[in-house]
């Protein structure tokens, strides 16, 4: 037999397959290696997820009034923390319906949604939408810059989301997300947004309100304030998604879609008592640090009385505007068209962002002017200004006062559905301050430091020093009574000249009349200048200065006889606090604004224990009766120093029938013209016996 070589069949097709397979394996290895390398690089820069265990978002420092109502807040981010149990089901389903339909099923990444979004972006050749789950959004909000739309940021977001899902439960993830998400206008978290947009706690949200907030998660562009049309469209989309998923019925969808936005905007309450809150903020920052106040959050329980503060704000503004009306029309109004502030049909004033109520003083835009009247725009309202509404100006025609585009000050006399009855006003030139202190506790119940905190941050209640005028006389009489005088001792009210500071000094009474021999009681009640100077000379002006210091006055007091008539600068806070001595059995309690301060979790950090000063003996604060309340005389006046009426300033104190609560209030007008050292405009505001306020207008009086 022949030995033949073996026959080998070489199939070229199989050789090609081998090469392709080899190339594919090599490519997979390269891709896998590159992927692992990228994952290693991205993962090496990731923050530690375990930091979430101790993470606490910035929260609001909440400021409460004396009755426990929330009155104000301090925060870089306005946020109110809520728990998972506090989140209403309608809000949870609204958020998951629009942001993450499969939140309960996936483990951090929604692959079907991700592939769908990728395909959509490829078709449109631009990024039209993402596929971030709630976990991915939380990771981005907490650790990354979500404005960075790079592939690197997306990969880091995915890796962080996976770690978050491994460590935390779905309720924990949603709670962190709900407290972290930004919902426009400085609001972080659904709880803060519910208070801001609807004036209610998050637990009380209705379907149309919850869907509006859920729609805003996509960005501030869906804010109902800046873009109401887009906000409404987005809200209705959320409602439709909820119906698609069977979370609500078609009937509920129809009802919710047809409902208005229903906003009830609650701007931060600090505008109720801005000077009070500013002093609180300064104290807290100096005591606990800026970070504690604006980031970690505190709970501050203050002495502020909300109702009294509202009345005080209105009283001061009423008084200053009344002063302006008495001094005539100044004109020279800003004009939207002339000053390039906007257009008539689009201009929006800051005043219109706040509640417009009867008694408010607001800015109005003049839309048209005729011989008989002018049409004024005030936010959503329209008002007609006729001759009866500006009688005080002395003009008869609106054209003599206003031009189209003028921004005029107006007072709201009456509110109707879409119209208002108004009166023309003008921006006050003078300034004022007001304080009210609870005599029995030293608590500051009211603080108004000026007409407008936005225009002037200077607090005239605590920072300004002003001549106090005849209200200083009480220190003179208190010193005399302590040295043995009685209210029924007599003194001569006749012209006299004495030497003070090396120069002749001849005091005069404000009415330029003299009453002869009168009692000390009559001299004080009538605010007679000559007897006050004589009495100060008799007891010694240096002892009067010492007496004033016992009352808590710390400003320098020159030891000259004109001091008896208030020719010295003092702070309103010290002066009002000093007056609390008389109705408070001769003792003075240091004025204070804070009752207690706690951490956000409730741990007590500080509690008020104001110092009590024994200033006068009972025989001085109420001569002839060492104990018990002062008796009323037939004319209604209290005995001793318990009541005085001086130069239009009611430095009065009254008792309330319930609990013996007594209050003191004081008002001082401040004229901007510094060419004279007079204090020509004083007014009084004091608490009535029933706890309300009795207001006295500005009185023009002569300086001593």
C-alpha positions as CSV (number, residue, x, y, z in Angstrom):
1,X,0.0,0.0,0.0
2,X,1.0,3.5,-0.6
3,X,1.7,5.7,2.3
4,X,-0.3,8.9,1.5
5,X,0.0,12.1,3.6
6,X,-3.0,13.0,5.8
7,X,-5.7,15.1,4.2
8,X,-6.4,18.5,6.2
9,X,-9.4,20.6,5.3
10,X,-8.9,24.4,6.0
11,X,-12.1,26.3,6.2
12,X,-11.3,29.9,5.7
13,X,-14.6,30.9,7.2
14,X,-13.8,29.5,10.6
15,X,-10.5,31.3,10.7
16,X,-12.3,34.6,10.1
17,X,-14.7,33.8,13.0
18,X,-11.8,33.1,15.3
19,X,-10.3,36.4,14.5
20,X,-13.5,38.3,15.0
21,X,-14.1,36.5,18.3
22,X,-10.6,37.3,19.4
23,X,-11.0,40.9,18.4
24,X,-14.4,41.1,20.3
25,X,-12.9,39.6,23.4
26,X,-10.0,42.1,23.2
27,X,-12.4,45.0,22.8
28,X,-14.5,43.8,25.7
29,X,-11.4,43.5,27.8
30,X,-10.4,47.0,26.8
31,X,-13.9,48.4,27.5
32,X,-14.1,46.6,30.8
33,X,-10.7,47.7,31.8
34,X,-11.5,51.3,30.8
35,X,-14.8,51.1,32.6
36,X,-13.1,49.7,35.7
37,X,-10.5,52.4,35.5
38,X,-13.1,55.1,35.2
39,X,-15.1,53.7,38.0
40,X,-11.9,53.6,40.2
41,X,-11.1,57.2,39.3
42,X,-14.7,58.4,39.9
43,X,-15.1,56.4,43.0
44,X,-11.8,57.6,44.5
45,X,-13.2,61.2,44.5
46,X,-16.6,60.3,46.0
47,X,-17.5,61.6,49.5
48,X,-18.1,59.2,52.3
49,X,-21.8,58.1,52.3
50,X,-21.5,57.3,56.0
51,X,-21.3,61.1,56.6
52,X,-25.1,61.1,56.0
53,X,-25.4,59.4,59.4
54,X,-24.3,62.6,61.1
55,X,-25.5,65.0,58.3
56,X,-27.9,67.6,59.3
57,X,-29.2,70.2,56.7
58,X,-29.2,73.8,57.5
59,X,-32.3,74.7,59.4
60,X,-34.2,77.8,60.4
61,X,-33.7,79.6,63.7
62,X,-37.3,80.1,64.8
63,X,-38.3,83.1,66.8
64,X,-41.5,82.8,68.8
65,X,-43.7,85.5,70.4
66,X,-44.8,85.6,74.0
67,X,-47.9,83.4,73.2
68,X,-45.9,80.8,71.4
69,X,-46.7,81.9,67.9
70,X,-44.0,81.7,65.3
71,X,-43.1,85.4,64.7
72,X,-39.9,85.4,62.7
73,X,-36.8,83.4,61.6
74,X,-33.2,83.6,60.6
75,X,-31.6,81.3,58.0
76,X,-29.4,81.2,55.0
77,X,-31.8,78.5,53.7
78,X,-35.4,78.6,54.9
79,X,-36.0,75.0,55.9
80,X,-38.4,73.3,58.3
81,X,-37.5,69.6,58.9
82,X,-40.2,67.1,58.7
83,X,-40.4,63.3,59.4
84,X,-41.6,60.6,57.0
85,X,-44.7,60.2,59.1
86,X,-45.5,64.0,58.6
87,X,-45.4,63.7,54.9
88,X,-49.0,63.3,53.6
89,X,-49.7,60.5,51.2
90,X,-50.9,62.8,48.5
91,X,-47.5,64.6,48.5
92,X,-45.5,61.3,48.4
93,X,-47.5,60.0,45.4
94,X,-47.3,63.3,43.6
95,X,-43.5,63.5,43.9
96,X,-42.9,59.9,42.9
97,X,-45.4,60.1,40.0
98,X,-43.5,63.0,38.4
99,X,-39.9,62.3,39.5
100,X,-39.5,58.6,40.0
101,X,-42.4,56.3,39.1
102,X,-40.5,53.1,40.1
103,X,-39.0,54.5,43.4
104,X,-40.3,51.6,45.4
105,X,-39.0,48.9,43.0
106,X,-35.5,49.9,41.8
107,X,-32.2,50.0,43.8
108,X,-31.0,53.4,42.8
109,X,-31.1,53.3,39.0
110,X,-34.1,53.1,36.8
111,X,-32.7,51.3,33.7
112,X,-35.8,51.4,31.5
113,X,-36.2,55.1,32.1
114,X,-32.5,55.7,31.6
115,X,-32.5,53.9,28.2
116,X,-35.6,55.7,27.2
117,X,-34.1,59.1,28.0
118,X,-30.8,58.2,26.3
119,X,-32.7,57.3,23.1
120,X,-34.8,60.4,23.2
121,X,-31.7,62.6,23.6
122,X,-30.0,60.8,20.7
123,X,-32.9,61.4,18.4
124,X,-33.1,65.1,19.3
125,X,-29.3,65.4,19.4
126,X,-29.5,67.3,22.7
127,X,-30.2,66.7,26.3
128,X,-33.9,67.2,26.7
129,X,-34.4,65.4,29.9
130,X,-32.7,63.1,32.4
131,X,-33.6,59.9,34.1
132,X,-32.4,60.7,37.6
133,X,-34.1,58.8,40.3
134,X,-34.9,60.3,43.7
135,X,-31.8,58.6,45.1
136,X,-29.7,60.1,42.3
137,X,-31.2,63.5,42.8
138,X,-30.5,63.3,46.6
139,X,-26.9,62.3,45.9
140,X,-26.5,65.2,43.5
141,X,-28.1,67.7,45.9
142,X,-26.0,66.7,48.8
143,X,-22.6,66.0,47.4
144,X,-22.4,67.2,43.8
145,X,-22.9,70.2,41.6
146,X,-26.1,69.4,39.6
147,X,-25.5,72.3,37.3
148,X,-22.6,70.3,35.9
149,X,-24.1,68.1,33.2
150,X,-20.9,66.1,32.4
151,X,-20.6,62.4,32.1
152,X,-18.3,62.3,35.1
153,X,-20.9,64.0,37.3
154,X,-23.5,61.5,36.1
155,X,-21.4,58.5,36.9
156,X,-20.6,59.8,40.3
157,X,-24.3,60.4,40.9
158,X,-25.0,56.8,40.0
159,X,-22.3,55.4,42.2
160,X,-23.5,57.5,45.2
161,X,-27.1,56.5,44.6
162,X,-26.1,52.8,44.7
163,X,-24.4,53.4,48.0
164,X,-27.3,55.3,49.4
165,X,-29.7,52.6,48.5
166,X,-27.5,50.0,50.2
167,X,-27.3,51.9,53.5
168,X,-30.8,53.5,53.9
169,X,-34.4,52.4,53.6
170,X,-36.8,54.0,51.1
171,X,-38.6,56.1,53.8
172,X,-35.2,57.4,55.0
173,X,-34.2,58.3,51.5
174,X,-37.5,60.1,50.7
175,X,-37.4,62.0,54.0
176,X,-33.8,63.3,53.3
177,X,-34.9,64.2,49.8
178,X,-38.1,66.0,51.0
179,X,-36.1,68.1,53.4
180,X,-33.3,68.9,50.9
181,X,-35.0,69.8,47.6
182,X,-35.1,73.5,46.6
183,X,-38.5,75.0,45.9
184,X,-37.7,78.6,44.8
185,X,-37.7,81.9,46.7
186,X,-35.3,80.6,49.4
187,X,-37.4,77.7,50.5
188,X,-35.8,74.3,51.0
189,X,-37.9,71.2,51.7
190,X,-41.6,70.7,51.3
191,X,-42.5,71.8,54.9
192,X,-41.0,75.3,54.4
193,X,-42.6,75.6,51.0
194,X,-46.0,74.6,52.3
195,X,-45.8,77.4,54.9
196,X,-44.5,79.9,52.3
197,X,-46.9,79.3,49.4
198,X,-50.0,78.2,51.3
199,X,-49.6,79.4,54.9
200,X,-50.2,75.9,56.3
201,X,-48.3,72.9,57.7
202,X,-47.2,70.2,55.2
203,X,-49.6,67.7,56.8
204,X,-52.6,69.8,55.6
205,X,-51.7,69.9,51.9
206,X,-54.5,69.2,49.5
207,X,-54.2,67.5,46.1
208,X,-53.8,70.6,44.0
209,X,-51.3,72.1,46.5
210,X,-49.2,69.0,46.8
211,X,-49.0,68.6,43.0
212,X,-48.0,72.3,42.6
213,X,-45.0,71.7,45.0
214,X,-44.1,68.4,43.3
215,X,-44.0,70.2,40.0
216,X,-41.6,72.8,41.3
217,X,-38.9,70.1,42.0
218,X,-37.9,70.4,38.4
219,X,-36.6,74.0,39.1
220,X,-37.5,77.6,40.0
221,X,-38.7,78.1,36.5
222,X,-42.0,76.6,37.7
223,X,-42.4,79.1,40.5
224,X,-46.1,80.2,40.8
225,X,-44.9,83.7,41.6
226,X,-42.5,84.3,38.8
227,X,-44.2,82.1,36.2
228,X,-47.7,81.2,37.1
229,X,-48.7,79.9,33.7
230,X,-45.8,77.4,33.6
231,X,-46.5,76.4,37.3
232,X,-50.1,75.7,36.4
233,X,-49.2,73.6,33.4
234,X,-46.6,71.7,35.3
235,X,-49.1,71.1,38.2
236,X,-51.7,69.7,35.8
237,X,-49.0,67.4,34.3
238,X,-48.4,66.0,37.8
239,X,-52.1,65.5,38.3
240,X,-52.4,63.7,35.0
241,X,-49.5,61.4,35.8
242,X,-51.1,60.5,39.1
243,X,-54.3,59.6,37.3
244,X,-52.4,57.5,34.8
245,X,-50.9,55.5,37.6
246,X,-54.2,55.0,39.3
247,X,-53.4,57.1,42.3
248,X,-56.4,59.4,41.9
249,X,-59.7,58.9,40.1
250,X,-60.6,60.7,36.8
251,X,-63.1,62.8,38.7
252,X,-60.5,63.9,41.2
253,X,-58.2,64.7,38.2
254,X,-60.8,66.9,36.6
255,X,-61.6,68.8,39.8
256,X,-58.0,69.4,40.6
257,X,-57.0,70.5,37.1
258,X,-59.8,73.1,37.1
259,X,-58.9,74.6,40.4
260,X,-56.8,77.8,40.6
261,X,-53.3,77.8,42.1
262,X,-54.8,78.9,45.4
263,X,-51.7,80.7,46.8
264,X,-51.6,82.3,50.2
265,X,-48.1,83.6,50.3
266,X,-46.6,84.0,53.8
267,X,-43.5,86.1,53.6
268,X,-41.1,85.8,56.4
269,X,-42.6,87.4,59.6
270,X,-39.5,89.5,60.4
271,X,-41.3,92.5,58.9
272,X,-43.7,92.6,61.8
273,X,-41.0,93.8,64.2
274,X,-37.8,94.2,62.2
275,X,-35.9,96.3,64.7
276,X,-36.8,93.9,67.5
277,X,-35.6,90.9,65.4
278,X,-32.4,92.6,64.4
279,X,-31.4,93.2,68.0
280,X,-32.2,89.5,68.7
281,X,-30.1,88.4,65.7
282,X,-27.1,90.5,66.8
283,X,-27.3,89.1,70.3
284,X,-27.6,85.5,69.1
285,X,-24.7,85.8,66.7
286,X,-22.4,87.3,69.4
287,X,-23.4,84.7,71.9
288,X,-23.7,81.5,69.9
289,X,-22.0,82.3,66.6
290,X,-23.2,82.9,63.1
291,X,-23.2,79.2,62.2
292,X,-25.5,78.2,65.1
293,X,-27.9,81.0,64.2
294,X,-28.1,80.6,60.4
295,X,-27.2,76.9,59.8
296,X,-27.7,74.7,62.9
297,X,-30.9,76.5,64.0
298,X,-32.1,77.6,67.4
299,X,-35.5,78.1,68.9
300,X,-35.8,81.5,70.5
301,X,-38.7,82.3,72.8
302,X,-39.1,86.1,73.0
303,X,-41.2,88.6,74.9
304,X,-42.8,90.2,71.8
305,X,-46.5,90.6,71.8
306,X,-47.8,90.3,68.2
307,X,-51.1,92.2,68.7
308,X,-49.5,95.1,70.6
309,X,-46.7,95.3,68.0
310,X,-49.2,95.5,65.1
311,X,-51.0,98.3,66.9
312,X,-47.7,100.1,67.7
313,X,-46.6,99.9,64.0
314,X,-49.9,101.4,62.9
315,X,-49.8,104.1,65.6
316,X,-46.3,105.3,64.7
317,X,-47.1,105.4,61.0
318,X,-50.4,107.1,61.6
319,X,-48.7,109.8,63.8
320,X,-45.9,110.4,61.3
321,X,-48.3,110.7,58.4
322,X,-50.6,113.0,60.4
323,X,-47.5,115.2,61.0
324,X,-46.8,115.3,57.3
325,X,-50.3,116.3,56.4
326,X,-50.2,119.2,58.9
327,X,-47.0,120.5,57.2
328,X,-48.3,120.5,53.7
329,X,-47.6,118.8,50.3
330,X,-44.0,118.5,49.2
331,X,-44.4,116.8,45.8
332,X,-41.4,115.7,43.8
333,X,-42.6,112.1,43.4
334,X,-40.6,109.4,41.7
335,X,-42.0,108.6,38.2
336,X,-41.8,105.3,36.5
337,X,-41.6,106.7,33.0
338,X,-39.3,109.6,33.7
339,X,-36.9,107.6,35.9
340,X,-36.9,104.5,33.6
341,X,-38.3,102.3,36.4
342,X,-40.5,100.2,34.0
343,X,-43.7,100.4,32.0
344,X,-47.2,101.3,33.2
345,X,-48.6,97.9,32.3
346,X,-45.8,95.8,33.8
347,X,-44.5,97.7,36.8
348,X,-44.7,95.9,40.1
349,X,-43.9,97.6,43.4
350,X,-42.4,95.8,46.3
351,X,-45.2,97.0,48.5
352,X,-47.6,94.9,46.4
353,X,-45.9,91.7,47.5
354,X,-47.2,92.1,51.0
355,X,-50.7,91.9,52.3
356,X,-52.8,95.0,51.4
357,X,-55.2,95.7,54.3
358,X,-57.3,98.5,55.5
359,X,-55.1,101.1,57.2
360,X,-52.0,100.1,55.2
361,X,-49.7,102.7,53.7
362,X,-48.7,101.6,50.2
363,X,-47.2,102.9,47.0
364,X,-49.6,103.4,44.1
365,X,-48.9,103.9,40.4
366,X,-50.8,106.7,38.7
367,X,-52.3,105.3,35.5
368,X,-54.3,108.4,34.4
369,X,-55.1,111.9,35.6
370,X,-58.1,114.1,34.7
371,X,-59.5,117.3,35.9
372,X,-61.8,115.5,38.4
373,X,-59.9,112.4,39.5
374,X,-56.9,110.1,39.0
375,X,-56.8,106.3,38.5
376,X,-54.3,104.6,40.8
377,X,-53.0,101.0,40.5
378,X,-52.2,99.2,43.8
379,X,-51.3,95.6,42.9
380,X,-54.5,93.8,41.8
381,X,-56.6,96.8,43.0
382,X,-57.7,100.0,41.3
383,X,-58.5,103.2,43.2
384,X,-60.1,106.5,42.2
385,X,-58.5,109.6,43.8
386,X,-60.8,112.5,43.9
387,X,-60.7,116.0,45.5
388,X,-62.0,114.8,48.9
389,X,-59.0,112.4,49.2
390,X,-56.4,115.2,49.1
391,X,-58.1,118.1,50.8
392,X,-55.2,118.5,53.2
393,X,-52.8,119.4,50.4
394,X,-54.8,122.6,49.6
395,X,-55.1,121.7,46.0
396,X,-58.4,121.2,44.2
397,X,-57.4,119.3,41.0
398,X,-55.5,116.0,40.7
399,X,-53.4,117.6,37.9
400,X,-52.0,120.0,40.4
401,X,-50.5,117.1,42.3
402,X,-49.9,114.0,40.1
403,X,-48.7,113.0,36.7
404,X,-49.1,109.7,34.8
405,X,-46.4,107.3,36.0
406,X,-46.0,108.9,39.5
407,X,-45.5,106.6,42.4
408,X,-47.6,108.1,45.2
409,X,-48.0,107.2,48.9
410,X,-51.6,106.2,49.7
411,X,-53.5,105.0,52.7
412,X,-56.1,102.3,52.3
413,X,-59.4,103.5,53.7
414,X,-61.6,100.6,52.5
415,X,-61.1,97.4,50.5
416,X,-63.6,96.0,48.1
417,X,-63.4,93.1,45.7
418,X,-61.2,94.7,43.0
419,X,-61.2,98.3,44.1
420,X,-60.0,100.4,47.0
421,X,-61.0,103.7,48.6
422,X,-57.8,105.6,49.2
423,X,-56.4,108.9,50.5
424,X,-53.3,110.6,49.3
425,X,-50.3,110.7,51.6
426,X,-46.6,111.4,51.3
427,X,-43.4,109.8,52.5
428,X,-42.7,111.0,56.1
429,X,-39.6,113.1,56.7
430,X,-39.5,112.8,60.5
431,X,-38.7,109.6,62.3
432,X,-40.1,108.1,65.5
433,X,-39.5,105.3,68.0
434,X,-41.8,103.4,70.4
435,X,-41.3,101.0,73.3
436,X,-43.6,99.1,75.5
437,X,-42.4,97.3,78.6
438,X,-44.2,95.0,81.0
439,X,-43.6,96.7,84.4
440,X,-43.9,93.6,86.5
441,X,-41.4,91.5,84.4
442,X,-39.2,93.9,82.5
443,X,-40.2,92.2,79.2
444,X,-40.1,94.3,76.1
445,X,-43.5,93.8,74.4
446,X,-43.2,96.3,71.6
447,X,-40.2,97.8,69.8
448,X,-40.5,100.2,66.8
449,X,-37.2,101.8,65.9
450,X,-38.3,103.9,62.9
451,X,-40.8,104.3,60.1
452,X,-39.2,101.7,57.8
453,X,-36.5,99.2,58.5
454,X,-35.8,98.9,54.8
455,X,-35.1,102.6,54.5
456,X,-33.1,103.0,57.8
457,X,-31.6,100.2,59.9
458,X,-30.8,102.7,62.7
459,X,-32.8,101.7,65.8
460,X,-34.0,104.8,67.4
461,X,-35.4,102.9,70.4
462,X,-32.1,101.5,71.5
463,X,-29.3,103.4,69.6
464,X,-30.5,107.0,69.4
465,X,-30.0,109.6,72.1
466,X,-32.6,112.3,72.3
467,X,-33.5,115.1,74.6
468,X,-36.3,113.8,76.7
469,X,-37.8,117.2,77.7
470,X,-40.1,117.6,80.6
471,X,-40.4,113.8,81.2
472,X,-37.0,114.2,83.0
473,X,-38.8,116.1,85.8
474,X,-39.9,112.8,87.5
475,X,-36.3,112.2,88.6
476,X,-36.2,115.6,90.2
477,X,-39.4,115.1,92.1
478,X,-38.4,111.5,93.1
479,X,-35.2,112.9,94.6
480,X,-37.1,115.6,96.5
481,X,-39.6,113.0,97.9
482,X,-36.8,110.7,99.0
483,X,-35.3,113.7,100.9
484,X,-38.5,114.2,102.9
485,X,-40.8,116.3,100.7
486,X,-44.4,115.4,100.2
487,X,-46.8,116.0,97.2
488,X,-48.6,118.7,99.3
489,X,-45.5,120.8,100.1
490,X,-45.6,124.1,98.3
491,X,-43.3,125.9,95.9
492,X,-43.5,129.3,94.3
493,X,-44.1,129.5,90.5
494,X,-42.8,133.0,89.7
495,X,-40.0,134.3,87.5
496,X,-36.5,134.0,88.9
497,X,-32.9,134.0,87.8
498,X,-30.1,131.8,89.1
499,X,-26.5,130.9,88.2
500,X,-25.9,127.7,86.4
501,X,-22.5,126.8,84.9
502,X,-21.2,130.3,85.7
503,X,-23.9,132.0,83.7
504,X,-27.3,133.6,84.6
505,X,-30.2,131.2,83.9
506,X,-33.9,132.3,83.8
507,X,-36.3,129.4,83.1
508,X,-39.7,130.0,81.6
509,X,-42.9,128.0,81.7
510,X,-44.2,126.7,78.3
511,X,-47.3,128.8,78.5
512,X,-45.4,131.9,79.6
513,X,-47.7,132.2,82.7
514,X,-47.0,131.8,86.4
515,X,-49.3,130.3,89.0
516,X,-47.7,131.6,92.2
517,X,-47.6,129.3,95.2
518,X,-48.6,125.7,94.2
519,X,-48.1,122.2,95.6
520,X,-45.5,119.9,94.3
521,X,-48.3,117.7,93.0
522,X,-49.7,120.5,91.0
523,X,-46.3,121.5,89.7
524,X,-45.6,118.0,88.4
525,X,-49.1,117.4,87.0
526,X,-48.9,120.8,85.2
527,X,-45.3,120.2,84.1
528,X,-44.3,123.7,85.4
529,X,-40.7,124.5,84.5
530,X,-39.9,127.1,87.1
531,X,-40.8,125.0,90.1
532,X,-38.8,122.0,88.6
533,X,-35.7,124.1,88.3
534,X,-36.2,125.6,91.8
535,X,-36.6,122.1,93.3
536,X,-33.5,120.8,91.5
537,X,-31.5,123.8,92.8
538,X,-32.8,123.1,96.3
539,X,-31.9,119.4,96.4
540,X,-28.8,119.8,94.4
541,X,-28.4,119.0,90.7
542,X,-25.7,116.4,91.4
543,X,-28.1,114.4,93.6
544,X,-30.6,114.5,90.8
545,X,-28.0,113.0,88.4
546,X,-27.3,110.3,91.0
547,X,-31.0,109.6,91.3
548,X,-31.3,109.2,87.5
549,X,-28.5,106.7,87.5
550,X,-30.3,104.7,90.1
551,X,-33.2,104.5,87.7
552,X,-30.8,102.9,85.1
553,X,-29.8,105.9,83.1
554,X,-26.3,105.4,81.8
555,X,-25.9,108.2,79.3
556,X,-23.8,111.2,80.5
557,X,-25.9,113.8,82.3
558,X,-24.3,117.3,82.7
559,X,-24.8,118.6,86.2
560,X,-26.4,121.9,85.3
561,X,-29.9,123.2,86.2
562,X,-31.4,123.0,82.7
563,X,-31.1,119.2,83.1
564,X,-34.2,119.4,85.3
565,X,-36.1,120.3,82.1
566,X,-34.6,117.5,80.1
567,X,-31.7,119.3,78.5
568,X,-29.7,116.1,78.1
569,X,-29.6,113.2,75.7
570,X,-30.9,109.8,76.8
571,X,-31.8,106.5,75.2
572,X,-35.5,105.7,74.9
573,X,-35.0,102.1,76.2
574,X,-33.4,103.4,79.5
575,X,-36.0,106.1,79.9
576,X,-39.0,103.8,79.5
577,X,-37.4,101.2,81.7
578,X,-36.9,103.9,84.4
579,X,-40.6,104.8,84.3
580,X,-41.5,101.2,85.2
581,X,-40.3,101.9,88.8
582,X,-43.3,104.0,89.8
583,X,-46.1,101.4,89.1
584,X,-43.8,98.6,90.1
585,X,-43.5,99.3,93.9
586,X,-40.3,101.2,93.5
587,X,-38.3,98.4,91.9
588,X,-36.9,98.2,88.4
589,X,-36.4,94.9,86.4
590,X,-33.8,95.0,83.7
591,X,-35.6,95.1,80.3
592,X,-35.1,92.0,78.2
593,X,-36.3,90.5,74.9
594,X,-35.6,86.8,75.3
595,X,-37.3,84.4,77.7
596,X,-35.2,81.3,76.8
597,X,-33.2,79.9,74.0
598,X,-33.0,76.2,73.1
599,X,-31.3,74.2,70.4
600,X,-33.3,73.0,67.5
601,X,-33.8,69.7,69.3
602,X,-35.1,71.4,72.4
603,X,-32.0,71.4,74.7
604,X,-32.1,74.5,77.0
605,X,-29.2,76.8,76.2
606,X,-30.3,80.0,78.1
607,X,-33.1,81.2,80.3
608,X,-33.8,84.8,81.3
609,X,-33.2,85.7,85.0
610,X,-33.3,89.6,84.8
611,X,-31.7,91.5,87.6
612,X,-34.0,93.3,90.0
613,X,-33.0,96.8,91.3
614,X,-34.4,98.4,94.4
615,X,-34.7,102.0,93.3
616,X,-37.2,103.8,95.6
617,X,-38.8,103.1,98.9
618,X,-42.6,102.6,98.9
619,X,-43.0,106.0,100.7
620,X,-41.5,107.7,97.6
621,X,-43.2,105.8,94.8
622,X,-46.5,106.3,96.6
623,X,-46.2,108.9,99.5
624,X,-48.4,108.2,102.5
625,X,-49.0,104.6,101.7
626,X,-46.1,102.1,102.0
627,X,-48.0,99.1,100.8
628,X,-50.8,98.2,98.6
629,X,-51.9,99.6,95.3
630,X,-52.3,103.4,94.8
631,X,-55.8,104.7,95.4
632,X,-57.8,106.5,92.7
633,X,-58.8,110.1,93.4
634,X,-62.1,111.5,92.2
635,X,-60.5,113.1,89.2
636,X,-59.1,109.7,88.1
637,X,-55.4,110.5,88.9
638,X,-53.2,108.3,91.0
639,X,-51.5,109.7,94.0
640,X,-47.8,110.5,94.1
641,X,-45.8,109.9,91.0
642,X,-48.0,107.2,89.6
643,X,-49.2,109.4,86.7
644,X,-47.7,112.4,85.0
645,X,-48.6,114.2,81.8
646,X,-45.8,116.3,80.4
647,X,-45.5,118.3,77.2
648,X,-47.8,116.0,75.2
649,X,-46.0,112.9,76.3
650,X,-48.2,110.5,78.2
651,X,-45.7,108.7,80.3
652,X,-48.5,106.8,81.9
653,X,-48.8,103.5,83.6
654,X,-52.0,101.6,84.3
655,X,-53.0,98.4,85.9
656,X,-54.8,95.6,84.2
657,X,-57.7,94.0,86.0
658,X,-56.4,90.4,85.3
659,X,-53.3,89.2,87.0
660,X,-52.1,92.7,88.0
661,X,-50.3,93.0,84.7
662,X,-49.1,96.6,84.2
663,X,-47.6,98.1,81.0
664,X,-45.7,101.2,80.0
665,X,-45.3,102.6,76.6
666,X,-43.5,105.7,75.4
667,X,-43.1,107.4,72.0
668,X,-40.7,110.1,71.0
669,X,-40.7,111.9,67.6
670,X,-37.4,112.7,66.0
671,X,-37.0,115.6,63.6
672,X,-34.3,115.2,61.0
673,X,-33.4,118.9,61.1
674,X,-30.4,119.0,63.4
675,X,-29.9,122.7,63.5
676,X,-31.8,122.9,66.7
677,X,-31.5,120.8,69.9
678,X,-35.2,120.9,70.6
679,X,-37.5,117.9,70.6
680,X,-40.5,119.6,69.2
681,X,-42.7,116.6,68.3
682,X,-43.7,114.3,71.0
683,X,-46.6,111.9,71.2
684,X,-47.9,109.4,73.6
685,X,-49.1,105.8,73.3
686,X,-49.9,103.8,76.3
687,X,-51.7,100.7,77.3
688,X,-55.3,101.1,78.5
689,X,-56.6,99.2,81.5
690,X,-58.1,96.5,79.3
691,X,-54.7,95.8,77.7
692,X,-55.5,97.6,74.4
693,X,-53.8,100.8,73.2
694,X,-54.9,104.4,73.5
695,X,-53.2,106.6,71.0
696,X,-52.5,110.3,71.3
697,X,-51.7,112.3,68.2
698,X,-48.5,114.4,67.7
699,X,-48.6,117.5,69.9
700,X,-46.5,120.5,69.0
701,X,-44.9,121.9,72.2
702,X,-42.2,124.2,73.1
703,X,-38.9,123.1,74.3
704,X,-38.0,124.0,77.9
